[in-house]
Amino acid sequence: MNRTCILSPDRRLTKEEQSLVWQKPPSHIESEAENRICQEVMRNWDRGEMKIGTILLEGDAGSGKTELAKALSANFNLPYTKVTCFADMDKSDVLGSILPVLSENDHSDPVQYRYYPSEIVRAFENGWLLEIQEPTVIRDAAVLMALNSALEPDGSLNLPTRVVHRHPDFIVVITTNRAYNGCRPLNEALRDRVQHAEKLDLPSKKVMMERAKAKTGCQFEELLSLLAETIIVLDEAARANAIKGVAGMRSYLFWVDAAAGGASVQSALYHKVLYKITTDPQELAILEQALVSHDLTDRLAALEDVCHSPSEEENRDVMELRISENGEYVAKTDKADKNAVRLRKSADSEGHSDTGSNESTALSSEDNGENGTLFYHEFEKPDTDKPQRTNKKEFRKQLNKEARQSVQGSLHEAIKLIVHRPEASGQNRAEYHRMAAKLLPVIRELIRKTNPLLEHEVSTEFAKSKLYGTKFCADQAASPNFRVFARRRPPAEEPSLAVALRIDESASMSAFGRLDAAKEAAVALYELCTGCGIPIMVYGDTADRSKLEQMSVYAYVDFESNSADDKYALMNIQARSNNRDGMALRIISDRLLRAPQKTKLIISISDGQPKAMPDYTGEKAARDMKDTLQEYRRKGISFLAAAIGQDKESIRELYGAENTLDITDLKQLPSRLVQIITRFL
């Protein structure tokens, strides 16, 4: 018997459509969001332009978005279908495709082509409830435009064979994750077509417990309560520290189910929750510390004892032997046997040891001498660091040669120059980790928001010889393999930006915490760029260290160096002597021009005007700076100055007001610089 659709009483569903209507399981619990959406849709269903047909559900993974969309299918008695978007989606995935069809019997018949509608077209034309999952990952703007047409209240789709109009019962539910790798902000035009939106977060503790009872059958209140509290704490800790993973309802339900099934609560915590959030050791340590600070580790251990306190019958260290009257072994029975013999495993028995299995014994090669005494052979270790030291030396020579070439023909040509490659010590490593730990939460959040911006929105290139696609290739019509279509190539994902950070290491940088701010900015910028795959170089410079070294350049990080330890050398940034800014910018600019990226940005952190011996100051230095900036701007380099000293007006005059950051509060320097990067993507 056909069922009547709630929203349209006169409509009758076919058998196929009836099978697509979602059936609520007994464990389903209606949420406030579900009731609110149903009330709004039914209230406005017959109100013309006020009709609600496009709904947005935005929330973290595991927050119940898909189940809510399915519940709406059951409430409205509409067939449910879904489309999961992907990065390389093109218009044929929205509008459908024309594909060749061969006769099963006679292969000599001419090839026929048939149009196959997409799931979006089927739902649009027949009046179903369509869930569109993750449209934020789509990179091709043309696909978003096609979706926009489908979401119009009186929209239509131009198909290869006909024009279809939106069915009056068609409802779209857009579901998208927050803090999900690869997602961009939802397209503004798409978001504007939404008539109702819900922000889905982790439910309250009470709701979590109710859902767990319904789905897992576990009725142990103490277990449900403590595990829900743990999930909430982990979710907050992950957000606060910009950890990508999510502690959600799915993790909670499977953790409860495992614990109720007899698994260790603490062991299941890792396999059902923590390892789903992250497997990075540093991030795991942060989450574990959050549990300790909320006293949850001890409470979980205490709950473990309550759930799994072993009885004597379950003790694996005790074996009970039962002998019948005829002397034969008897299997375990339900009745206690007073004549049974119980054997307990001793400490020195197999499978039990007081020494760790991971302990190793040092072995030495030994021989007897002529007088019977032992002497040992020591193998000479090869010098494996020698090639690395040679490579570093050659790279430093290369940088010095290039630097001297950069200043040829300029007023700095006669200046004695040395480019250094500072080495990092163990103390530098410890200092770097302390500084990075303070900055990483902000950096991780910016990396998450920046990565989607690195991908191009539109690809203009087509790949031919495809079985289906958006473009018919007439020159391929006679091809016997039916590959007569062209499809857009995936957009390139390589970042088109290269960054250089120049730090003024003049003596005045030692005042007012400027040096620490510059170090933090260097660490923040390095971590952001490496996290996003953006090439980065960090150079410092000073002048007049000695008569034989009138200009000193410190190449801390260079994009051509493959050493991951270069970043620790940033802790060697220090206040030294004078500054010859024009010469430093010329060397760094020429170095940056070697990068293949289209967009090149140099950020200069300085606290004053250029000044070096014997006469590099005043109008001469200012003219040299302006000429250098103008020359390399013509070559495609953008310059940005972060003024952190008292001579901000002078720096603004040199770089231009639109290219100068006035950093009054030095604590804002790291976050301001990393935010600036997104402007150039």
C-alpha positions in Angstrom: 0.0 0.0 0.0 1.3 3.4 -1.0 2.0 5.8 1.9 0.9 9.4 2.0 3.7 12.0 2.2 3.2 14.2 5.2 4.2 17.5 3.5 2.1 16.8 0.4 -1.0 14.7 1.3 -2.0 14.1 -2.3 1.3 12.6 -3.3 1.8 8.8 -3.6 5.2 7.2 -3.3 6.3 4.4 -5.6 7.7 1.1 -4.2 11.2 2.3 -5.0 10.6 5.6 -3.2 9.1 3.8 -0.2 12.2 1.7 0.1 14.3 4.9 0.2 12.4 6.4 3.2 14.6 6.0 6.3 13.1 3.9 9.1 14.0 5.1 12.6 15.6 2.4 14.7 14.3 1.8 18.3 17.5 3.4 19.6 16.9 6.7 17.9 16.3 9.6 20.3 14.9 12.8 18.9 17.0 15.9 19.5 16.0 19.5 20.0 17.5 20.4 16.6 15.3 17.7 14.9 12.1 19.0 16.5 13.0 22.6 15.7 13.7 21.9 12.0 10.5 19.9 11.6 8.4 22.6 13.2 10.0 25.3 11.0 9.6 23.3 7.7 6.0 22.4 8.3 5.1 25.9 9.5 6.4 27.5 6.3 5.7 24.7 3.8 2.7 26.4 2.1 3.9 30.0 2.4 5.4 30.4 -1.1 8.6 32.4 -0.9 8.9 31.7 2.8 9.1 27.9 2.2 12.1 26.2 3.8 13.7 23.8 1.4 17.5 24.2 2.0 18.9 23.3 5.5 22.5 23.6 6.7 23.9 21.3 9.4 27.4 22.3 10.5 29.3 20.6 13.2 32.3 18.4 14.1 32.6 14.8 12.9 30.4 12.5 14.9 28.0 15.2 16.0 25.0 13.4 14.3 24.5 15.4 11.1 23.8 12.5 8.8 21.5 10.7 11.3 19.6 14.0 11.7 19.2 14.2 7.9 17.9 10.7 7.8 15.6 11.4 10.6 14.1 14.2 8.6 13.5 11.7 5.8 11.5 9.6 8.2 9.6 12.6 9.7 8.6 14.0 6.3 8.2 10.5 4.7 10.5 11.6 1.8 12.9 9.2 0.0 16.4 9.8 1.3 19.6 9.9 -0.8 23.0 11.5 -0.4 26.0 12.7 -2.4 29.4 12.9 -0.9 31.4 15.7 -2.5 35.1 15.5 -3.3 37.8 17.9 -4.4 38.0 17.1 -8.1 34.2 17.0 -8.6 33.1 18.5 -11.9 29.8 19.5 -13.5 29.1 15.9 -14.8 28.9 14.8 -11.1 26.1 17.3 -10.6 24.2 17.1 -14.0 24.9 13.5 -15.0 26.8 12.0 -17.9 26.3 10.8 -21.5 28.0 7.3 -21.8 28.3 4.9 -24.7 26.0 1.8 -24.6 26.9 -1.4 -26.5 24.5 -4.0 -27.6 24.9 -7.3 -25.6 24.2 -9.5 -28.7 25.5 -7.7 -31.7 28.7 -5.8 -31.4 28.5 -4.7 -35.0 25.6 -2.4 -34.2 26.4 1.4 -34.2 27.4 2.8 -30.8 24.6 4.5 -29.0 24.9 7.0 -26.2 22.6 7.3 -23.3 22.2 10.0 -20.6 22.5 8.8 -17.0 21.3 11.3 -14.4 23.2 12.0 -11.3 21.8 11.3 -7.8 21.4 15.1 -7.5 19.2 15.2 -10.6 17.1 12.3 -9.5 16.4 13.9 -6.1 15.8 17.3 -7.7 13.4 16.0 -10.3 11.4 13.5 -8.2 11.1 15.4 -4.9 13.4 13.5 -2.5 15.3 14.6 0.5 19.0 15.0 -0.6 21.9 15.2 1.7 24.9 16.9 0.2 28.0 16.0 2.3 31.0 18.3 2.5 30.5 20.7 -0.4 33.3 22.8 1.2 35.9 20.5 -0.4 34.9 21.3 -4.0 37.6 23.3 -5.7 35.9 24.0 -9.1 33.8 27.2 -9.0 31.7 25.9 -11.9 30.5 23.0 -9.8 29.4 25.4 -7.1 27.5 27.5 -9.6 25.6 24.4 -10.8 24.7 23.5 -7.2 23.5 27.1 -6.6 21.0 26.6 -9.5 19.7 23.5 -7.9 19.2 25.3 -4.6 17.0 28.1 -6.0 13.4 27.8 -4.8 12.2 27.8 -8.4 15.5 26.5 -9.8 16.1 24.5 -12.9 18.9 22.4 -14.4 20.0 22.4 -18.0 20.7 18.8 -18.7 22.2 17.4 -22.0 18.8 16.1 -23.0 16.2 18.4 -21.4 15.6 21.1 -18.8 14.2 19.9 -15.4 12.6 22.0 -12.8 12.7 21.7 -9.1 10.1 19.4 -7.6 7.9 21.1 -4.9 8.8 18.5 -2.3 12.6 18.6 -3.0 14.5 19.3 0.3 18.3 19.7 0.5 20.2 19.1 3.7 23.8 20.4 3.5 26.1 18.7 6.1 29.7 19.9 6.6 32.3 19.5 9.2 34.2 22.2 11.2 38.0 21.9 11.6 38.1 19.3 8.9 41.3 19.0 6.8 40.7 20.0 3.2 37.5 22.1 3.9 37.2 25.7 2.9 34.7 28.2 4.3 31.3 27.4 2.7 30.8 29.3 -0.5 29.0 32.6 0.2 26.4 32.2 -2.5 25.7 28.6 -1.4 25.3 29.7 2.3 23.0 32.6 1.3 20.5 30.1 -0.2 20.2 28.3 3.1 16.8 29.0 4.8 17.6 27.3 8.1 20.9 26.4 9.8 21.9 24.4 12.8 25.2 24.4 14.7 25.7 20.9 16.0 28.1 20.5 18.9 28.8 17.6 21.3 25.5 17.0 23.2 25.1 17.5 26.9 26.3 14.8 29.2 22.7 13.7 30.0 21.9 13.4 26.3 25.1 11.4 25.6 24.2 9.0 28.4 20.7 8.5 27.1 21.9 7.8 23.6 24.5 5.4 24.8 21.9 3.5 26.8 19.6 3.2 23.8 22.3 2.1 21.3 24.6 -0.1 23.4 22.2 -1.4 26.0 24.6 -0.5 28.8 22.8 0.6 32.0 25.8 1.1 34.3 25.3 4.8 35.3 28.8 5.3 36.8 30.5 4.0 33.6 28.3 6.1 31.3 28.8 9.3 33.3 32.5 9.1 33.7 33.2 8.2 30.0 30.9 11.0 28.9 32.8 13.4 31.1 36.1 12.2 29.7 34.9 12.7 26.1 33.8 16.3 26.9 37.2 17.1 28.5 39.1 15.6 25.5 37.0 17.5 23.0 37.7 20.8 24.8 41.4 20.0 25.1 41.6 19.2 21.4 39.9 22.4 20.4 42.0 24.6 22.8 45.3 23.1 21.4 44.2 23.1 17.7 44.5 19.3 17.5 42.7 18.2 14.2 41.0 15.1 15.6 37.6 15.1 17.3 36.3 13.3 20.4 32.6 12.9 19.4 29.6 10.7 19.9 30.9 7.9 17.7 34.0 7.6 19.9 31.9 7.7 23.1 29.4 5.0 21.9 32.1 2.5 20.8 34.1 3.1 24.0 31.0 2.4 26.1 30.2 -0.7 24.1 33.8 -2.0 24.4 33.9 -1.3 28.2 30.4 -2.9 28.7 31.6 -5.9 26.7 34.4 -6.6 29.2 37.3 -4.7 27.6 39.7 -2.6 29.8 38.3 0.9 30.2 41.8 2.5 30.1 43.0 0.4 27.1 39.8 1.0 25.1 40.3 4.7 25.8 43.3 4.7 23.5 41.9 2.4 20.8 38.4 3.9 20.7 39.1 7.6 21.4 42.6 8.9 21.7 44.2 7.2 18.6 41.2 8.4 16.6 42.0 12.0 17.6 45.7 11.8 17.0 48.7 9.5 17.1 51.2 12.3 17.4 53.2 11.8 20.6 53.2 15.5 21.6 49.5 15.8 21.0 48.8 12.6 22.9 50.8 14.0 25.8 48.6 17.2 25.8 45.4 15.1 25.9 46.8 12.8 28.7 47.8 15.9 30.7 44.2 17.3 30.3 42.9 14.0 31.8 45.3 14.2 34.7 44.5 17.8 35.4 40.7 16.9 35.7 41.5 13.9 37.9 40.0 11.6 35.2 43.0 9.3 35.0 42.7 8.2 38.6 38.9 7.9 38.4 39.1 5.8 35.3 41.6 3.5 37.1 39.2 3.2 40.0 36.3 2.5 37.7 38.5 -0.2 36.1 38.9 -1.9 39.5 35.1 -1.8 40.0 34.3 -3.2 36.5 37.0 -5.9 36.5 37.8 -6.9 40.0 38.9 -10.6 39.5 37.4 -13.2 41.6 39.3 -16.3 42.7 37.6 -18.3 40.0 38.8 -15.8 37.4 42.4 -15.6 38.8 44.7 -16.8 36.1 47.6 -17.3 38.6 45.5 -20.1 40.3 44.9 -23.5 38.7 42.5 -25.9 40.3 42.8 -29.6 39.8 39.9 -32.0 40.5 40.4 -35.7 40.8 37.4 -38.1 40.8 37.2 -41.2 43.0 38.6 -43.3 40.2 41.7 -41.1 39.9 40.8 -39.4 36.7 40.8 -35.6 36.0 37.4 -33.9 36.2 36.5 -30.8 34.2 35.3 -27.7 36.1 31.9 -28.0 37.6 29.5 -25.5 39.2 29.7 -27.3 42.6 32.6 -26.5 44.9 34.9 -29.4 45.5 36.5 -29.6 48.9 39.0 -32.2 47.7 40.3 -30.1 44.8 43.9 -29.1 44.8 44.8 -25.5 44.0 48.2 -24.6 42.5 49.4 -21.0 42.5 52.0 -19.8 40.0 55.3 -19.0 41.5 57.4 -15.9 40.7 60.1 -17.9 39.0 57.8 -20.0 36.8 57.5 -19.6 33.0 55.7 -16.4 32.0 56.5 -14.5 35.1 59.7 -12.6 35.7 60.9 -9.8 37.9 63.2 -8.5 35.2 62.1 -6.7 32.1 62.1 -8.5 28.8 63.5 -5.4 27.1 66.8 -5.5 29.0 69.8 -6.2 26.8 73.1 -7.6 27.7 76.2 -6.0 26.3 78.4 -8.3 24.3 82.1 -7.8 23.6 84.5 -9.6 21.3 87.3 -11.1 23.4 90.5 -13.1 22.9 93.2 -14.6 25.2 96.7 -13.2 25.1 99.9 -15.1 25.3 99.8 -15.1 29.1 96.2 -16.1 29.2 94.9 -12.6 30.1 91.8 -11.3 28.2 91.9 -8.4 25.9 89.0 -6.8 24.0 88.6 -5.7 20.4 87.2 -2.2 19.9 85.8 -1.5 16.4 86.6 2.0 15.1 83.4 3.8 14.2 83.3 5.3 10.7 83.0 9.1 10.6 79.4 9.2 9.2 79.2 12.9 9.8 82.0 13.8 7.4 79.9 13.9 4.2 77.3 16.1 6.1 80.0 18.5 7.2 81.3 18.7 3.7 77.9 19.5 2.3 77.4 22.2 4.9 80.7 23.7 4.0 80.0 23.7 0.3 76.5 25.2 0.8 78.0 28.0 2.9 80.6 28.7 0.1 77.7 28.8 -2.4 75.8 31.4 -0.3 78.8 33.6 0.1 79.5 33.5 -3.6 75.9 34.4 -4.5 75.8 37.2 -1.9 78.9 38.8 -3.4 77.4 38.6 -6.9 74.2 40.3 -5.6 76.0 43.4 -4.5 78.2 43.8 -7.6 77.5 47.2 -9.2 75.9 48.7 -6.1 77.4 51.1 -3.5 78.0 48.0 -1.3 80.4 46.3 -3.7 83.5 47.1 -1.7 82.0 46.1 1.6 83.7 43.0 3.2 81.0 40.4 3.5 80.6 37.0 5.2 77.5 34.8 5.2 77.4 32.5 8.2 75.4 29.3 8.7 74.9 29.1 12.5 75.0 25.7 14.2 72.4 24.7 16.8 73.4 23.4 20.3 71.4 21.2 22.7 70.5 24.4 24.7 69.1 25.9 21.4 66.9 22.8 20.9 65.5 23.0 24.4 64.8 26.7 24.1 63.1 26.2 20.7 60.8 23.5 22.1 59.8 25.7 25.0 59.0 28.7 22.7 57.2 26.5 20.1 55.0 24.9 22.8 53.6 28.3 23.7 52.9 29.2 20.1 51.8 25.9 18.6 48.0 26.1 19.5 47.6 29.3 17.6 49.9 28.1 14.7 48.0 24.8 14.3 44.7 26.7 14.1 46.1 29.0 11.4 47.5 26.0 9.5 44.1 24.4 9.5 42.5 27.6 8.1 45.4 28.3 5.7 45.8 24.9 4.0 42.5 25.1 2.0 43.5 28.6 0.7 46.5 27.1 -1.0 44.5 25.1 -3.5 43.4 26.8 -6.7 39.7 27.2 -7.2 39.4 26.6 -10.9 41.3 24.3 -13.3 41.3 25.4 -16.9 43.0 22.4 -18.4 41.1 19.4 -19.7 42.3 15.8 -20.0 41.1 14.0 -23.1 40.3 10.4 -23.9 37.8 9.9 -21.0 34.8 7.5 -21.0 32.7 10.4 -19.6 33.2 14.1 -18.9 31.8 17.5 -19.5 33.2 18.1 -23.0 32.6 16.1 -26.1 35.7 15.7 -28.4 34.6 15.5 -32.0 38.1 14.5 -33.2 37.8 11.4 -31.0 34.4 10.3 -32.3 35.9 7.5 -34.5 37.9 6.1 -31.6 37.2 2.3 -31.1 37.6 2.5 -27.3 34.7 5.1 -26.9 36.9 7.5 -25.0 35.4 10.6 -26.6 35.0 13.0 -23.7 37.3 15.4 -21.9 37.3 16.0 -18.1 38.9 18.8 -16.1 42.3 18.1 -14.6 42.6 18.4 -10.8 43.8 21.8 -9.8 47.4 22.1 -8.8 47.9 22.0 -5.0 51.5 23.2 -4.8 51.6 26.5 -2.8 52.4 29.4 -5.1 54.0 31.5 -2.3 57.6 31.6 -1.0 58.5 33.7 2.1 61.7 35.2 3.4 61.9 36.7 6.9 64.7 39.3 7.5 65.6 40.2 11.1 67.6 43.3 11.9 70.2 42.2 14.5 71.4 45.7 15.4 72.4 46.4 19.0 69.2 48.4 19.7 67.1 45.2 19.3 68.2 44.1 22.8 65.9 46.7 24.4 62.3 46.4 25.5 61.9 42.7 24.6 62.3 43.3 20.9 64.7 40.4 20.4 62.4 37.8 22.1 59.5 39.1 20.0 61.6 38.6 16.8 62.5 35.1 17.9 58.9 34.2 18.5 57.9 35.7 15.2 60.6 33.6 13.4 59.4 30.4 15.1 55.8 31.1 14.4 56.4 31.9 10.8 58.6 28.9 10.3 56.1 26.5 11.8 53.2 27.9 9.8 55.1 27.8 6.5 56.5 24.3 7.0 53.1 23.1 8.1 51.5 24.5 5.0 54.3 23.4 2.6 55.4 27.0 1.9 59.1 27.5 1.2 60.7 29.8 3.8 64.1 31.3 4.5 65.0 33.2 7.7 68.0 35.5 7.6 69.5 37.9 10.1 72.1 40.6 9.5 74.3 43.2 11.2 77.2 45.5 10.2 80.6 46.6 11.4 81.5 43.6 13.6 85.2 44.3 12.6 87.3 45.9 9.8 87.5 42.5 8.1 83.8 41.8 8.4 81.9 44.9 7.6 78.7 43.0 6.8 77.5 39.8 8.5 74.6 37.8 7.2 73.2 34.8 9.1 71.4 32.2 7.0 69.5 30.4 9.8 66.9 28.7 7.6 67.1 28.4 3.8 64.6 26.7 1.5 67.4 24.8 -0.3 68.7 23.2 2.9 67.2 19.8 3.7 68.2 19.8 7.3 65.3 19.7 9.8 67.6 20.9 12.5 68.1 24.4 10.9 65.1 25.7 12.9 66.9 25.3 16.2 69.6 27.8 15.0 66.9 30.5 15.2 67.6 30.6 18.9 71.0 32.2 18.0 69.3 35.4 16.8 70.9 38.2 18.9 71.6 41.9 19.0 75.0 42.6 17.6 76.1 45.9 16.1 74.9 48.3 13.3 72.6 47.6 10.3 73.1 48.0 6.6 69.5 47.3 5.5 69.8 48.0 1.7 72.7 45.5 1.3 70.8 42.8 3.4 67.6 43.2 1.4 69.5 43.0 -1.9 71.2 39.7 -0.9 67.9 38.2 0.5 65.9 39.3 -2.6 68.3 37.7 -5.1 68.2 34.5 -3.0 64.4 34.5 -2.9 64.2 35.0 -6.7 65.7 31.5 -7.1 62.4 30.0 -5.7 60.0 28.8 -8.5 56.9 30.1 -6.7 55.0 32.9 -8.4 54.4 35.0 -5.3 57.4 36.1 -3.3 57.2 37.9 0.0 59.9 39.4 2.2 59.0 40.4 5.7 61.5 42.7 7.5 61.5 43.1 11.2 63.4 46.2 12.2 63.4 48.7 15.0 65.1 51.7 13.4 66.7 53.4 10.4 69.7 51.9 8.5 73.0 53.0 10.0 76.5 51.7 9.3 80.1 52.9 9.1 81.5 55.0 7.6 78.7 57.0 6.1 75.7 54.7 5.5 73.1 56.8 7.2 70.6 59.6 6.6 69.6 60.5 3.1 72.2 58.2 1.5 70.9 55.1 3.3 67.3 56.1 2.7 67.9 56.6 -1.1 69.6 53.2 -1.3 66.8 51.5 0.6 64.1 53.0 -1.7 66.1 52.1 -4.9 66.6 48.5 -3.7 62.9 48.1 -2.9 61.8 49.6 -6.2 64.2 47.4 -8.2 63.1 44.1 -6.7 59.4 45.1 -6.7 59.7 45.3 -10.4 61.1 41.8 -10.4 58.0 40.5 -8.6 58.9 40.6 -4.9 56.5 42.1 -2.3 57.9 43.7 0.8 56.4 44.1 4.2 58.0 45.8 7.2 57.2 45.1 10.9 58.2 48.3 12.8 58.8 47.4 16.4 60.9 50.4 17.6 60.7 54.1 18.0 61.5 55.0 14.4 58.2 53.7 13.0 57.6 56.9 11.0 61.0 56.5 9.2 60.3 52.9 8.4 56.9 53.8 7.1 58.5 56.4 4.9 60.9 53.8 3.4 58.5 51.0 2.8 55.2 52.9 2.3 52.3 53.1 4.7 50.4 50.3 3.1 53.4 47.9 3.5 54.2 48.7 7.1 52.9 47.0 10.2 52.9 49.2 13.3 53.5 46.7 16.1 52.9 48.6 19.3 52.3 45.5 21.4 55.2 43.1 20.8 53.2 40.2 22.0 51.0 40.5 18.9 54.0 40.3 16.5 54.0 36.4 15.9 50.2 36.2 15.3 50.1 39.3 13.1 52.8 38.0 10.8 51.3 34.6 10.3 47.9 36.1 9.6 49.5 38.4 7.0 50.6 35.3 5.1 47.0 34.4 4.1 46.7 37.8 2.3 49.3 36.6 -0.2 47.7 33.2 -1.0 
